[in-house]
Each structure stands twice: as C-alpha cells, then as structure tokens.
Amino acid sequence: MAKTKKQPTRSANEEINPEHQGYLRSYRRIVMYEDLNAAGTIFGGRLVSWIDEGSAIFAGCQMNARRIVTKKISELIFNQPAKLGDMLEIWCKVINSGKTSLIVDALVTRRVFVDDQKENTAITQYQSKAETEICRCELVFVAVNEKGQPRIWNPKYAK
C-alpha cells in the first residue's frame, strides 16, 4: 500500500476553491434535523458516513470497480460546525494509487448562498465566505474480488 502525504492545515475561516486545487465534487448533502446532535451541530459520525460514501463513489469511478472497501480513514479534525440547513459538499482527489488500492483526499466544504448573506441566519453568525473548509481526511480504498480478497485494479500493474 502506498504511503500518504500529510496535507497542509488551513485556518478555519480561509476561503477555498476546491476545483482550483484539483478536486472533483463527489457528493452533496443538506444538514437536516435528524443529522443534528444536542448542541445543534452535525453528528460527527453522520458526517464521517457521508465522507465515506461520497469518497467511495469517487474511488469506485476512478478504479472502475463496484467492489471496493474502505481500509482506512485518517485523522479527522472538525474546523467549523455544520448546522441545520447547511449544504455540505464533499470534494475528492486522488493522492496516490497502488496495485490494489487508491488513496483519496476528501475535503468537506460548506456552501453559502447569496441570500444567506442578506438574512440573519445561523450561517452568517459564524461564516460569511463563499466556501469554508469544514474538515478533510484521507481515505484508502481497496478493490476486492467476489470473495472479499484484494485484487489488482490498476492497469499499470496488470500482466
């Protein structure tokens, strides 16, 4: 399995443009009541689930494989809260590829809309930039056969 590179950290309020950094959007979700914890922010586990699903969709397309498994999710630090009504976008890019695995950098941003700036919403109370990094992590996906055993997916390793 290939080694991962440590990603640079960003300040919590730094505006980003994932497309300019080589990311592709793989998933969007709106934070609903059932996604909230007692503090009124998203459950961490719910967001991890969305990250895993969105990144798996991306990895499956990159690997051209339906049968993939998540082998590892790196440390995840929440830089900003996500609250009711926030639209979260999961952006992915390939960090490295191995014989049976693919390493994906996943970036979660909160999308803020023009009308959020005009209204006194929860969003304007803690963020006013176009897109803000909520969190990021790296995931390792492995292609498996019908028996669940790792299999070669990468054409450069094919015989």
C-alpha positions, 0 to 999 in steps of 0.5 A, a space after each residue: 500500500 502506498 504511503 500518504 502525504 500529510 496535507 497542509 492545515 488551513 485556518 478555519 475561516 480561509 476561503 477555498 476553491 476546491 476545483 482550483 486545487 484539483 478536486 472533483 465534487 463527489 457528493 452533496 448533502 443538506 444538514 437536516 434535523 435528524 443529522 443534528 446532535 444536542 448542541 445543534 451541530 452535525 453528528 460527527 459520525 453522520 458526517 464521517 458516513 457521508 465522507 465515506 460514501 461520497 469518497 467511495 463513489 469517487 474511488 469506485 469511478 476512478 478504479 472502475 470497480 463496484 467492489 471496493 472497501 474502505 481500509 482506512 480513514 485518517 485523522 479527522 479534525 472538525 474546523 467549523 460546525 455544520 448546522 441545520 440547513 447547511 449544504 455540505 459538499 464533499 470534494 475528492 482527489 486522488 493522492 496516490 494509487 497502488 496495485 490494489 488500492 487508491 488513496 483519496 483526499 476528501 475535503 468537506 466544504 460548506 456552501 453559502 448562498 447569496 441570500 444567506 448573506 442578506 438574512 440573519 441566519 445561523 450561517 452568517 453568525 459564524 461564516 460569511 465566505 463563499 466556501 469554508 473548509 469544514 474538515 478533510 481526511 484521507 481515505 484508502 480504498 481497496 478493490 476486492 474480488 467476489 470473495 472479499 480478497 484484494 485484487 489488482 485494479 490498476 492497469 499499470 500493474 496488470 500482466 
